[in-house]
Amino acid sequence: MPSKHQQIASAYAGTCREAPDVIDPEEYARWRESYLGALTERLEEEAIPRLAEDISGKYMLDLGCGDGTYSIAAFQMGARVIGVDISDAMLASARRRAAVCGASVEWRQASAESLPYDSDTFDIVLAVTILCFIRDPLKVVQELSRVLRPGGSFVIGELGGYSSWAVSRRVRGWLGSSRWRDAHFWTVGELQHLLQQVGFQIGAARGCVYYPPSNLAAHVVGEHDHAFSFLGHVGAAFLAVRGDKPSLT
């Protein structure tokens, strides 16, 4: 699934386990044009706002914004948004996409481990499929907690470890793909434990994309993906988890 999520592999070469092969904006655009890519991205985009809840009027940081999908969507829902990435190519693509739809988003190049913002700045922090490629996820979550104000929310979107997509990616890693060789595929329990280590209160969790990574499967059952939610998080290729930073009062 060469979605936004893989571009982080190249974007955070300084924090990744090992810098993998690069996904450029053009490859991501081709993925989005396929039926499998478009459906998968739509389901993932639906899962994140449901956890973030009402973001209108909120100040949001989209870490690893890539070509701007979530940043632009958040702006359209009424949030004030800063999209952060370390890839020049992705930020340039994000600016072009934002200009086309009239989205006023601030784009900033920065590292996930050292953000150029004061403590207690943002109401919401979003990080979609960054941690799977990061050498020290705890350090990144600690940094995100620093810039999140007390009472704010942190929404993580990650690649699920118990899915046919994860099996396919692991096989590709064993066969030599640097993109997937050292990637970590998460469980909800692991993500929640990570949040708890930094002091977050655990919120809701969701899973989606239960179909295998094939156009045929997407055509046959993809539009009914929600019907498989009874499986819980097992089988979901995409996981979304929310944590809330405790208030001071």
N, C-alpha and C positions, 0 to 999 in steps of 0.2 A: 504494500500500500504506500506508494511514494507520495504521501500527502504532505501538508505543512509540517507534519511531525518529523519527517526525516531531514528537513532542511536544517534543523537544530544541530544535527550531527556535524555539519560543516561550520555552523555559526559559532559554536563554542569549542573550537579546537584547543583552546588553552585549558579547558576544564574537562574535556572528554577523556574517557579511558584511552582512546587512541583515535586520532583524526581519521574518519572514514572517508569513503568516496563522496563526492560533493553532489548534492541535488541543487540544480539551478532553478530559477523561477520559470523558465520555459518548460522544463520537465514537469514541474508541478502543474502548470497550466494545462499541459496535455493530459495529465491524470484527471484533472477536474473536468475535462471535456468528455471523458469516457463515462458510460452509464454507471459502472462500478464506482468510479471515483466520485462522481457527482452525488450519487445516493449516499455513499459512505460519509462524505463530508457533510451532507445535509443532516444526517442522523446525529453526527457528533456535534454539529452546531446547535441542534435542538437540545441536546443533553446539558450543555454548559449553562445556558441562561436559566434553565429550570432550577439549577442549584444556586446560581448567583441571585435569583429572585429579582426584585425590583431594583434596577440600577439607574433609573432616571435621576439625574441630578448628582450622581455619585462621581467621585474622582477615582479613575481606574488605571492601574498599571497592567499592561499586557506584556509579560516577559517572554521573549522569544516570539515576537509577533510575526516573523516571517514576512509574507507578502500582504499582511494586513487583514486577513479574513475576520478574526474576532474583534480586532480594534475597530474596524469599520462598522461591524454589526452593533457593537456597544455604543458607538457614537449615534447610530440611527435609533437606538433605544433610549437616547437622552443622556448618556454618560459623557463626562469630560475624560478624554482618554490620552494616555501616553503609550505609544508602542515602542518597545525596546528590543533591539536585536544587535548582534555583532557583525552581521553580514551586510556589506555595502550593497550587494546585488539584491538581496531581499528587501532592504529598506527602500531602494530605488523603485522596485516593483510595487511596494506598498504605497509609496507616494503617488505613483501613476494611477493605481486603482482607486485611491482615495479621491484624486482629482476628478476622475471620470464620474464618480457618484456624488461629488460635492461634500465629502466627509472631512471635517476639520479635525484632524488628529495630529498630535505632535509626535514626530518620529525621532528617536534618539539611539545612537550607537553606544553600547555599553556592555560590560561583562556581567554575567549573572551573579558572580561572586562578590562584586564590588559596584553597587549601584550609586550613581551620582545624585542621590536624593537624601533629604534630611529624614531622620527618624519620624515615625508617626505621620506620614504624609498622605497615604492613600486610604480610601474607603474600601476598595476591593483590589485584590491582586489576582491575576489570572496567569497560570503557567500550563500550557498545553504541550504535552509530549516533549518536554525538555529533560526531565529527570532520568529518562531511560538512557540518555547518552552522557550523563554527567558523572564524573569520577566520584565526587563527594556530594551527594544529594542533600545530606543534612546541612552542610555549610550553606548551600543555596537557599534552603528553606529558612534557615536562621536569618539570612540577609533579607529575605522577603518579609519575614516577621518584623524585622527592624523598621522597614519603611511602611509597614501597615499600621494604621492607627488602632488604639484599643477599641474594641467593639467592631472592628472591621472583619471582612471575610476573605478567605483565601480559597480559590477554587482550582483544583488540579485536574487536568485531563491527561490520562496516560494509557499506554498500550497494555492490554490485559494479558496476563501470563497463561491463562487456561483457555485458549481459543485455537481454532484451526489456523488463524493468521499467525499466531505466535509459533506454532509448529513449523509453518512454512518459513518463517524468518529465521528460526534456529537452524533449520536444515541449510538454508542459504549461507548462514554464518559458518557452519561446519564445512561447507564447500568452498569457503574462501571469501565471502562477501565481507569487506571491512566495515560496511555499514551496520551489519547485524552481528558480527562476531562477538563483540563485547557489550552489546546492548542488554539492558535489563528490562524484563517484562514483569509488570507489577501485579500484585493482588490487592484487593481492597484493604485487607488486613495490614499489609505492609505499608500502604500509603497512610492509613490511619495511625499506625504506630509511629511513622515518621512525623506526622503532625503532633502527636502527643509528646514526643521527645522535645519539641520546641515550645510546648505549653498551650497548643491550640485545643479548643473544645471541639469534639467531633460532631459534625453535622451529617447531612444526608449523603447518600452515595447512589450512583446510578450506573447501569451498564447498557451498552447497545452494540450493534453490529454483530449479530449472532450467526449470520450466514458466512459460508466459506469465501475466500478471496477469488471469486470467479464471476465473470459477467453473467453466466447462465444462472448461477445461484442467486445473484442479485436480482435478476429479472423475475425469477420464479417466486422467491419468498421475501425479497428485500423490503417491499412496501408493507409487509406484515411483520416487520422486525419486532414491533412492540409486543406482539403476541407471544414472543419467546421470553418476555421479562420474568415469567414464572421460574425460569432457570436461575434467577438471581444473577450473580456476577460470573458464574462459571459459564464459559462459552462465549462471553462478551469480548470482542476484540478491543473495545474502547471502554475505559472506566473513568468516571468523574466522581471526585470526592470533595467535600466542603469541610473546611475548618474555620472556626471563629476565634479571633483573638480576644481573650477576656477583657471586659471593660475595667476601668480603674475604680469604678464605684460598685 
